[in-house]
Amino acid sequence: MRAAGAGRGELDGNPITVTVDMVDRHDPATGFAAMERLTGWHAAMMAALIAAGEVPSGCTPWRGRARHRFMQRVRRGISFTERWS
């Protein structure tokens, strides 16, 4: 399964864009299909970060430590590339 997403914002008053490309495949060790690994998994990881008090609940900006902790958890076995411009 291949997915891509982009975000736009500002950094130090300058426009910035990040594009994330992700590729995942069936995991024979767990039996999970790529679609299973890429749907509820992310919601569960974010819920765990909220429960641990690392990010506030609700709609919040995607910044700093929360983003890095989330990506550390997601990266296990899933291929990501990030392009900043």
C-alpha positions in Angstrom: 0.0 0.0 0.0 1.3 3.4 -0.9 0.1 6.7 0.5 1.2 10.3 0.4 0.3 13.4 2.2 1.4 17.1 2.4 1.1 19.8 4.9 1.7 23.5 4.6 2.5 26.1 7.2 5.0 28.7 8.3 8.4 28.4 9.9 10.0 31.6 11.2 7.5 33.6 9.1 8.4 31.8 5.9 6.1 29.4 4.0 7.0 25.7 4.3 5.7 22.5 2.9 6.3 18.9 4.0 5.4 15.9 1.9 5.4 12.5 3.4 5.4 9.3 1.3 4.7 6.0 2.9 4.9 2.4 1.7 3.8 -0.7 3.6 3.2 -4.3 2.8 1.7 -7.4 4.5 3.6 -8.4 7.6 4.0 -12.2 7.6 5.1 -12.1 11.2 1.8 -10.7 12.5 -0.5 -11.6 9.6 -1.6 -8.0 9.4 -2.3 -6.6 5.9 -0.9 -3.2 4.9 -4.5 -1.7 5.1 -4.9 -3.0 8.7 -1.5 -1.6 9.7 -2.2 1.8 8.3 -5.7 2.5 9.5 -6.5 2.0 13.2 -2.8 1.7 14.2 -2.3 5.4 14.0 -5.4 6.3 16.0 -4.3 3.8 18.7 -0.8 5.4 18.9 -2.2 8.9 19.1 -4.6 7.7 21.8 -1.7 6.3 23.8 0.2 9.6 23.5 -2.9 11.5 24.8 -3.4 9.0 27.6 0.3 9.4 28.6 -0.2 13.2 28.7 2.4 13.7 26.0 -0.1 15.6 23.8 -3.4 17.3 24.7 -6.7 15.8 23.5 -8.7 17.4 20.8 -7.5 19.3 17.7 -4.1 20.7 18.3 -1.2 21.9 16.1 1.2 19.1 14.9 4.4 20.4 16.6 7.6 19.4 18.2 7.8 16.5 20.6 4.4 15.0 19.8 5.2 14.7 16.1 8.6 13.1 16.8 7.2 10.6 19.3 4.4 9.7 16.9 6.7 9.2 14.0 9.1 7.0 16.1 6.2 4.7 16.9 4.8 4.6 13.3 8.2 4.0 11.7 8.4 0.4 13.1 8.5 -1.6 9.9 6.8 1.1 7.7 8.8 3.0 5.1 8.6 6.8 5.2 10.3 9.6 3.3 9.8 13.3 4.2 10.6 16.2 1.9 10.7 19.7 3.3 10.6 22.8 1.0 
